[in-house]
Amino acid sequence: MIYEDYYIFTPGPVKMSEEILAIGAKQTPYFRNSAFSEVTFACERGLLEMVNAPEGSRVIFLTASGTAGMESVVMNLLDQEDNALVVNGGGFGGRFVQICQTHGIPHHDFKVDNTNLHDIDTLAPKEQFTSLIVNAHETSVGHLYDLDAMGAYAKRNNQFFIVDAISMLVTDPIDMSAQNIDVIIASSQKGLALPPGLTMVILAPRALERVKEVNNLYFNFQDYLRNGERGQTPYTPAVTIMLQLQARLEQIARRGGVQQSIKRAQDIAQYFRESIKGLPLKAYTPYMPNAMTTLTPTDGKSAMDIVRDLEEGYKVMVCPNGGEQRDIIFRVAHMGDMTRAYTDVLIDAMHDYYGIKRS
């Protein structure tokens, strides 16, 4: 099936701008030269500024998925002397638990529900942890955690704070310095609105001190940091996506900076949520981000059927959930090059699908 004429509201990949798409259509250039090193340096500077990284922070660029970023962070920065408190509020929190299990990292599977962890001091187990790991936006259920509260908790308890910000960067606020974050994991295909295939790991100075010598070739952070000093990566990078990232960072700056991008995402999210209030749907969680709206049918319809019917009947793509939640939840993303006019296509389709006139 060709999806070129479909409207996309999935939480990755997301709608890209024409400017970014045009770069992807060009011939990929050679990259082992000073010209591409300048691209890498520009991307590093832009990302560090975007998240207000502490002075001396660095960025590692991986040609890999977000999960590779999650696993490589655990591999390079934690060891058997750690005891990690891993927030598990859904599929991606569970993935961090699985990664710790795979690499033999002592950890606690901190299962949470119906909280954004503003009350983490009360809820967290009363034992000593060396690190705190969270998917800031648990994309599987559209649930956003309180990074201010978690960062303060980590600082009080001298914990190394690892944050997966893959599905909240550019749409929801994050500040490494203010929130005491040591590591941010980001990926290309969500808020940055680029093709999938590039993952970025942002390391604050405290994280750089923790980088270990690991028995791994491709995901050896020491190797990436050495090569990064000359604007290169040890292995072939996602060259075209790096060029698109440089352009995207410049585009965000030109449009008023990351705060304006967050405000635009918030406006689209609020507009969508207000516009569907008359439909037999309810929010799955009270802690939704600007990045996404997670909905549960209230009329007995299967969420999976709704996803399929919107795609087949209206050429509108929203995102289903799997497993036990396949009939309970579907997700609508507000990331990427979204406008009210583009969002109206989905809103009108949903009203027509339910036979309820839009007010």
N, C-alpha and C positions, 0 to 999 in steps of 0.2 A: 504493500500500500504506500502511495506517495502522500506526504503530509503537507506539501507546499501551500495548499490553499486552505489549511485548517487554522483555526484560531487556538493558540496554545496558552493554557492557564495552569500548567503543571509546575511543581516546585523543582525544576531542573530536569532538562534544559528549559530555559525561559525565552521570552521574546527578545531578540536582539535588534539593535538599531541598524538602519541602512548603512550608516558610516562604518560600523564594525563588520557587517556582512561583506562590504566591499573589500575590506582588507583580506578577508578569508578567501576571496575569489582570485587573488593575485598569486603569482609564482612565489613559492617559498624561497627566500634567499639563503646563501651560504652564511654560516654563523660563527665560524672560528676566526673572527677578526675584530678589530677595535670598534667597528660600526655596531656590531651586535652587542658587544660588551657595554656600550653606552645605552642600548635598549634595556639590558638587564639592570644596570645601575639606576636608570630612570624608573623602572618598575619597582625596584627596592625602595627608592626614596618615596615614591607615591604611596606605597602600601604602609610604610612606617609612619608617614604623616597622617594617613587616613585613620589609623587606630591609635594615634598619639602614643607611639612606642617610646619607652625610655631611651635616653641617649646611649648610643653604643649597641643598640639592637641590630639584628641581622635578619635577612630573609633567605630561606632555602626554597628553590624552585624545583619541583618534582614533576616529571612527565608521568602522571599517574592519577588515579581517582582519589577522592577524598578519604576513602577507607585506607589507602596506602599512607596518606598523611597521618591518620590516627595511629596506625600500627607503627609507622616509623618513629613517631614521637615516643611511644612507649618503649620501643626497642633501644633508642639512643639516649633516653633521659631517665629511665627508671631501671632498677635492678632488684635483686632478691633482698636487699636491705631496706627497700621501701615498703610502705604499707599504704596503699592507695584507697581513698574513699571515692568510689565510682558511682555517680548519680545515674540511676537506671529508671527512666520514666517512659521507655518505649523501645522501639527497634534499634535505634542508634545508640542509646545508652547501654542496651544489652550487647551491642557490638563491642563497645569499649570493655565490658566485662569479659567477653569472649577473647579479646586481644590480650588482656592481662592473664587470663587462664592459659592461653597458647604459649605465652612467653614466661610463664612461671613467676609472675609478679604478684607478691602477696597483696590482697585487696579485699575490700568489703563491698558486696553487691547491695548498694543503697537504693532499694526500690522505693519510689515516691509516686504519689498520686494526689490530685486535687490540691496542689500547692505549687507556688512559684519559688519556693524556698526562701522567701523573705524571713521565714522563721527557722532557718537552718540550724541556728544555735540550739533550739529546742528539739528539733527532729533528728539531728545527726547522732549516731551512736557515740556513747561516752567512752571512747578509747583513743589512743594516740595514732594519728595518721601523719604520714610525711608528705602526702600529696592529695590534691582534690582534682577530680576530673569530671567535666560536664560537657554535654552537647547543649550549648546555650539556648538554642532553639531545637527542641526535640521534634524534628520534622515529621516523624511518623504519625504524630497526633496534633501537630501545630501548637505546641506548648512552649512558652518562653519563660526562662528562669530569671530570677533577680540577680544580676551579676554584681550589683552594688553590695547587696547583703552577703553574697558568697565570697566576694573579694575581701570584704572586711573580716569575715569568718576565717578565711585562709590566712590573712595577715596576723590576726590575733593568735592563731595556732601554729604560726611559722610553717605553713604548708605550701608546697610547690603547686601553683595553680595552672592547670592545663584546660584550655577552652577551645572546643570545636565551634567555630563561628561560621561554618560553611553556608548555612542557610539564613544568616541574619546580617552578614556584612553588606553594607550599603543601604539596607532597609531599616535596621534597628540600631540604636546607639550601642557602641562598644568603645571602651577607652582603657588601653593597657595600663597606663600610669595611674589613673584615678581608681581603677578597679583591681589593682595589684595583680594583674595577669602576667604570668611568666611565659606562656606559650599560646599563640593563636594559630589554629589550623583553618585555612580558607581554601576555597575551590572555585574554579572558573565559571561553572555553568549555572550558578544561582544568582545572587544579587549583583555580581559583577557582569552578568549577562554576556557571557562569552561561550564558545563551544566547550564541551567537556574535554578533559584531558590534562589540565594543568592544576596542580595543587601547590599551595604556598604555605610554608611553616614559618611563622614570625617568632623569633627567639629574643626575649629580653636578656640583659646581661646575666641575670641569675640562671637563666636556662643555658646560656653559652658556657657557663662554668660547669654545668652538669653533663655536657656532651661527652659520651664515653667512647672508648675504642670498642667497636662491636665487630662480631664475626659475621659481617655481611658486606657484600660488594656494592650492590646498587643503592642501598639505603644507608650508607655510611655518612652521617652528618659531618664528620671531620673532613671528609673528602670534599663535600659540597661547600663547606665554609672556606676551605683552602682555595678552591677554584673560584668561589664567589668574590674573592679579593681582586680578581682580574676581570670580573663581569662574565664569568663562564660557569658552566656546569660540567661535572665529570663525564656525563654521557649526553647523547643527543637530546636537547630540550624540545619542547613543543614550540618550535620556532614561530610559526604563524600565530599561535595563540599568545605568545609573548608580545608580538607586534600588536595584536588586538588589545592586549592588556594595557600596553603603553598608551594606545589611543583612547581606551576606555577611561583610564585614570585622568588623562588630559580632558576628556569630555566631561567627567564629573567636576573637575576643577572649573572648567569653563561655564558650567551650569550653576555655579554658586557653591560648589564644595559638597562634601559628603552630608553635611547637615541639611542642605536643600534636597538632596536625593532621599534622605530619610523622611523629610516632610512630604515629598511627593508620594512616596510609598504609603505613608500614613493617610494621606488624602484619598488615595485610590481604595485602600482597605476600608476606610470609613464610608466612602461613597457606595462601595459594593454592599457592605453590610446593611446600610440603611435602605438600599434599593430592593433588597430581597426580604424585608421584614414581613411582608404579607404572605410569604410562601410557607408551606408546611415543613420547615427546616428550623433547627436550633443549633446554636454554637456548641461544639463538643467540649470546649474548655473556656473558662473565663480569662485565661491568661494567653490569649492569642497575640502573636507578633504582628507588625505591619506587613511582614513578608507573606503571610498566608492566612486564609480563613478555613477552618475545619468545621464541616457541617454534618449533622445527623438528621435523617428523615424522621418526621413525627407522624407520618400517615401510614406507616407500615411498609412503604416501598423499600426495596433493597438498594443500598447505596451503590453497589456494583451495577445494578440495572440502570440507575440514573446516569452513571458515568458512560455506560455503553450507549444508552439512548441519546445522550447529548452528542456523542461523537458521531453516531450513525445518522441521526436525524438533522443535526444542525452544524456538523463539522466544527464542533467546539470540544476541545480536549481539556478535561479536568482530571484529577488524579485519584485513583482508588486506593484503598488499603487492602492488605492481604490477610490471610489467617482468620482469626476469630473476629476481626474488625471489618471483614470484607463487605458485610451487609449493613454496617453501622456507620461508617465514616467515609466521606469523600472530601478531597482537599482542593482548594482554589488558591493559586499563587497570585501574588501582586508584585512579584519581582520582575526586573527587566525593564524594557522600554514600554511601559504601560501608560495609557492615557485613559481618560474617562470615555472617550469615543470607542476605543478598542474594548474596554470593559463593558460598554453598553451591549455589545454583541452577545456576550454571555448572559447578561441580565435579561435582555429581551428573549433569548432562547429559553431561559429557565421559566419565565412567565408564560411563554407560549406552551411549553411542555406541560405545565400544570393547569393550563387553561384559565389562568388568573390574570386579569388585565393589570398592567403596570400603572401604578398611581403617579 
